[in-house]
Amino acid sequence: MRLSTKGEYASRAMLELSRRYEAGPVHSREIAEAQEIPPRFLEQILLLLKRAGYLKSRKGQKGGYVLAKPPGEINVAEVIRVMDGPLAPIDCVSVMAHEVCPMEKTCGLRWLWKDVRDSVAGILERTTFADLVARGRPAAEARGAGRKPAGPARKAALVLLAAASLAGFGLSEEKGKKDSPLLTALNGLKLAGYAQVFGGVWDPGVDTFSLRRARMSLGGEIVKNLRFKIAVDLVKSPALIDALVEFAPARAASVRFGQFLVPFSLDSVTSVADIDLVNRPAVVDALAPGRDIGAAGRDVGAVLFGAVSIAEYAVGFVNGSGINKPDEDGRKDLCGRLVLRPFSSLAVGGSLYRGKRAVVEDGPLVARDREGLEAALAVGRLSFKGEYIHARDGLTSKAGWYAQAGVFAVPGKVQAVARYDSLDLDRGTPDDARTILAAGLNWIIAGKTKLQVNYELHRLEAGGRDKSGLLAQFQAAF
């Protein structure tokens, strides 16, 4: 077996609920923050666990998720099988999904794979979540006893700081040398970054403060027509967000390869530092490629992009596996986005994604297709934008849309924004959709440094308020 991201997140969510079993229901946002799981991705996982009978949910002010039975009665193997399927490395030795192989009686390797299956299954089946909670207590105490070694985030920060230092050193060494190639390259480098401090009051839910993001990027043109960018998020794991190279010999045709934002959806390709509300639209978080698998809209691949007359385009292939991950199925996913700008104030476009993905580890590949439409208009102090996204994951059809309007009360300084957001994660199930009404104010202090205050109201199609929250976020940027 190979543990998928979904299997890992499900295990971590179950562990968190096991730790808090005696405390009653736990809101999904608390689980996401405690275990560093993307909230939209977690919602889908919790729904699967609930359908499988391992979780119960409660509504109301003290609502949330709770284990359906004590943690001592749930073993890790059960959860992994729900998310990733059989534990066996090959089908012929599987107990849960056995398939007859014509070489079963003569194969010299079958006994080896059976031993592997028995060993893995034995460990996971006899380990309950109560065992993990008990084992985790002394480990947590030990972690707090000494100084932590540098993790991926710290190492990434050191890389960027070292690069900036070397750039400064190079500038001093090359000072006075006219037309030096090194000086020219270093002058093209740019170090930028921002940090976001978030606070939220949810009903039902937990009032919380958090350091939401702390991103740094280094990039620029190193030689003529050749650019690069490296970006890290110091509060996330994995820390590496972007690592790309662009060859741009002409405006009409350029090439980008590495790890980057998948060209799909207006909001998804917009930096989180530039969005008008604290949270992205739910439909974008849940259905846009790269965001639907908790990878911040990123993937690894190659894209051809450019602009001709009123058209801007990007088309290419990506692994379909997310951030810092190799291709999991040997196939490449097609992605593309086309935007037309007939006037300087108006942009209309569409996006397309065609891929396949295994729902469970080593399972059959199913369709992972997306189509999107978008429009944006800016006239004076007013701005409007909206999108529609349709998705198909296997036999499940999903769809959603949002419409947003904004106005600057004080030009360039104070902006009011409102958005209506609708999402249906299974169009075949009646009364399954949800809507989110968001409204807020932005105070642009300087550049990208700003304070945002939002109110969100979440409602279920079946009727009634799901939750509401007052959110505030301060972003400091340089």
N, C-alpha and C positions, 0 to 999 in steps of 0.2 A: 504494500500500500504506500501511497504518498499523500501526506496530509495537505489538503487544499487550504486556501485562505479562508474559505467558508467554514471548513471543519475546525480550523484553529480559532476563529472568532466565536463559533458556537461553543467550543469548549471553555473559552475564557468567559463568555457570558454566563454559562452554567456555573462556573466556579464562583463568579461574583455573586450570583443569586444564592449559591450554597453558603457563602460567607455571611450573607444577610438573611438567612432563612428564618431565624427567630424574630427578625425585625418586621416581617410582613412584606407587602408589595413594594417593589422597587421600580421607579420610573426608568424607561429606556434611556433617557438622557443621562441619568446617573451611571448606568452600566457603561454607556459609551465613553463617558469621561474617565471613569475609573480604569477601564481596560483599553483605552485609546483605540476604539473601534469607530469607524465612520458611521454617524447616526443613521443615515438612509440605508446603508448596507445592513446595519444591525436590525432595523425594523423588519426586513425581509427574513432574516435568520430567526428572529423571535417568533415570527408568524409560522415558520416551518416547524419549530420546536413545539409550538402550541398545538398545531394540527397533529403532530405525532404523539401528543398526550403527555409531554414532559413539563409543560408550563400551563399556568392559568393566568388570566388577566382580569383585572378589576377596574371599573371606571369610577369616576368621582374624585373628590379632593385628595383622598388618600389612596388613589388607584395606582396601578402599575402591574408588574409581572411578579409571579411567585412560583416556586417549584410545585408541581402537581403532587409530588410525594417527597419524603425526606431525602436529603442528599446521600444518606447511607444506602438507599435503595436504588440509586441510579449509578451505573458504572460508565466509564468513559467510552467503552466500545459501543454502547447503545447510541450515544450522540454522534460518534464518528460515522457509524453506519447510516444514520438518518441523513447526514450531510454528504458523505463521500461514497456510500455504498459498501460493498464487501471489503473485508480486511485482507483477503488473500491476494498475493502478488499476481497470480494467474487464475483463470476461471476453473481449471480442472481440479484444483485443490480447495475450492471455496465450499464452505458448508451452507452459506446463505443463498448463493447463486451459482450452484454447481453446473458446469457444462461438460458434457462428455467429450473427451479428446480421443481420436483414433489411436494415439500412441500411449494411452494411459498404462497399459500392461507392459510395455517395452521401454518406456522413457526412462533414461538414467538420471534425469534431473527432478522428476516428480517428488521423490522423497525429500529432496532438499527444499523445494518450495513448500511442501507440506510442513516441514519443521519450522520454516520461517513463519508460515501462517499460524501454527500452533503457538509459537513463542510470542508473536505480536498479540494475537487474540488473548492468550493467557494473561499477559500483563495488563492489557486494557480492560478485560472482563473482570479481573479481581481487584481492580483499582476503582473505588467509588469516589464520588466528589467529596464525601465526608473525609476520606483518606487524604485527598489533596489539600483540603482546608487545614487538617491537622498537621500535615507536613509543611505547609506554607508558613505557619506561625514562627517556628524557629528560624526559617530562612529569612523572613522579614526582619526579625530582630538582628540577625547576623549582618544583613545588608546595611543596617543603620549603624553598626558598630564602628566601621572604618570608612576611610575615604574611598569613593567609587573610582574605578579606573575610567579613563576616557572612553566614552561610548561613541557610536557612529556620529551622533550630532556634534559632539565636541571635536571629533576628528575632522568633520566637514568644515566646522568653523575655523579650525586651525589652518586648513588648506586655503580657505579664502583669505584669511588674514595674512598668511605667508605669501600668497600671490600678490596681495596689495603691497606688502612690505618690499617684495622683490621689485615690484613696479617702481616704488619710490626710490629704491637703491639704484635701479637701472637709470632712472631719470637723472639722479645726481652724478652717476658715472659718465653719462653721455652728454652732460651739459657742456655746451660750447662746441660740440662736434656737429657741424652743419650737415643737414640732410642725412643723419645717421639712420639706417633702417630700423635699428632697435628703438631709437627715440621716437620714430614715427609710429611704430607699433604700440609702444607703451602709452603714447599720447591718446591712442584710440580706445584704451581700456576705461571701463566705467564700473565703479563699485557702488551698489545701491542696496537698499533694504528697508524693511518696515517691521513693526511689531504691533500686535493687536491685543489689547486687554479687554476682556468681555465680562459683563455681569448680566445675570438674568433672574427674573422673578416669575416662576411658573405656577399656574393653578390648573390642575394638580401638578405637583412636582416639587423640586428642591431649589431653593434660592442658592445661586452659586456665583463665584468669581473664578476666572481662569485666564491663563495666558494662552490665547487661542492659536496664534501664529507668531513666529519670529523668523522671517525669511531674509536671506542675503543672496545677492547675485553679483557675479563678475562676468563682464562680457565686453565685446567690441570687435573692431576690425583689426586682425593681426597682420594681414597683408592685403593687397588690393583685391576686392571682391570676395574675401574670405572672412566670415565672422564666426564667433563662437559665443556661447553663453553657458554658465554653470550656476545653478541656483540650489540652495539648501533651505530646509525648514528645521530650525534647531529644537522645535518642540514635538516633532513628529518622528516616527520610525516606520519605514526607512527615511533617512534625512535628505537624501538626494532627490530633488524635484525635477530639475531640468539639467540636461547635459547634451547640448546639440551643437552642430556645425552647419553653417549655411554658406553655399557658394552662390553668389548673386551677380553673374556677369551682365544681366540685363533685367530691366523692369518687367518684361514680358515673361521671363522664365528663369526661375531660381530653384535650387535644390536644398532641402533641409533633411538632415539625417541625425539620428541619435534618439534621445528621450525628450518628448515635447508634448504640448497640448494637441490632442487629436482634433483635426479640423472638422468640427461638427458643432452647430448651435452658436448663436450670437453670444448668449450669456456664458456658455461653457468656455469659450476662447477668450473671454474678458478676464483679466487678472482680478483676483479676489480683492485686491487693494483698490480697484476702480469701480466695484459694483455699488449701486445706489442704496441698497438696503443691507442690513446686517447679514441676512442669510440669502442664499441663492433661491430661485424658485424650486419648489419641490419636484416638479416635472424634470428639471434639468439635473438635479442631484440624483434622481432615481433612474433616469433613462438615457442621459447623454453618455456615449461611449467613454470609458475611463472613469467616469463618476459612478456608473452603475455597479462597478466592482470595487469601489472604495479606493481608486487610484488617482484622485484629484484631477481627473480628466486627462491624465497622461498615459502614454504608451511608448513603446520602442519601435522605430521603423524608419521609413524614408518617404518624403513628400515632395512633389513638384508644385511650385506655387508661383504666382505672378499676377500682373494686372495688364489688361488690354482695353483701351478706351474706357467704357463705363463699367467693365466687368473685372471682378477680382475672383481668383479661383485658387483652390488647393486640392490636390488629389494624390493619393498614395496608398501605401500598404503598411500595416502595423501588425505586431505579434498578436494583439488581442488579449494579452495577459496582465497588463498593468505596469506599475512602477517597478523598475529594477528586476524584472523577471524575464526569463527566456521564453521562447515560444513553447506552449504546453502541448500543442496538437499537431505540429508540423505544417500547419496551414497559415496563410497570411490573410488578414482581414482587409477589405477594401474600404477606404474612407474618402469622403470628398465634400467640399462646400463651395458654392457659387453665390456671389453677391453682386447685384447690379445697383449702380448709383446713377440713376438718370438725372438727378439734381443733387447739389451739394448737401441738401438738408434731408434727403430721402434715400433709404437703402432697403432693398428687398432681396430675399435670397432663399436658398434651400440647401439641405444637407442630406447625405446618403451614407449609410454604413451597411456593409454586408459581411457577415462573419459567421463562424460556428464556434461552439463552446460546449464542453462536457458539463452537464449539470452536476454529476458526481465524478469523482476521480476515476479515471480509466473507463468511464462509461461511454455510451455512444454520443457522437457529436450531434447537437441540435442547432437549429437556426438561431442566430443572434443578429437580427436585422433591425435597422432604425431608419426612419425618414423624418425630416424636419422642415418646417417652413418658418420664416422669420421676417419681420419688418420693423424698421426704426425710422422715426421722424423727429427732427429737432428744428424748431422755429422760434427764434428769439430766446425768451426765457423758458419756453415750454419744450418738453420732450415726451415722446410716446414710443413704446416698443412692445412687441408681443411675439410669442412663438407657439407653435403646435408641434408636438413630437409624438410619433406613433412607433411602437416597438413590438417585436415578436420574439419571444424567447421560447423556442420549441413550439408547443401548441398554445401557449398563453399569449393572448393579445393584450397590450397595455397602451395607454394613451394619456395625454395631458396637455394643458395649455396654460398660458398666463398672459395677462394684459397689464401694462404698467404705465403710469403717467407721473410726470414730475414738473415742478415749476420753481424757478429761483425767485424767492421773495426779495432777496438782496443779491444782485448779480455777482456770481462767482463766490458767494460767501454763505448764504443760507438757502437751503433747498428743501421743499416739501415733496414727499414721494408717497404714492399709494399703488398697491398691486393686488390683483385678484388671481389666485393660483388654484388650478384644479388638477387632480391626479387620480387615475384609476389603474391599479396594478393588476387587475384581472377583469377584463371587460365581459367575460363570460359569467361572472358572478354578480347577481343583482345587489344593489345597495352597497357596493364595495368601495365606491369612490370617496375621496375626501377633498375639502377645499380649505384654502388658507387665505385669509384677508390680512394684509400687512400694510401698515402706514407708519411714516416716520419723518423725522427732521434730520438734515445733515448740516453741520456747521463746518465749513471748510476753513481751517485756521491758516494754513499756508501750504501750497503745493498739494501733496497727498496726505498731509497731516490733517486729521479731521475727527470730529465727534459725531457719532450716530446714535439716535434714540428711536427705537421702534416699538410698535405694539403689534402682536400677532394673535389672530383668533383662528383656531383650527376647528373645523366642523366636519361631521360625518354625513355622508349622503343618506344614511338610514335615519338621520335626524338627531339633533342635539349637539351641544358643544363637546368637543373632545378635550381641548385644553386651550388656555390662553396665556400670554406672557408679555411682560414688559422687559425689553432688552436694551442694553446700552453697550457701545463699543468705542473705545478710543484707539485711534491708529496714529502712531508716530512714524514718520518716514523720512528718509534722507536720500 
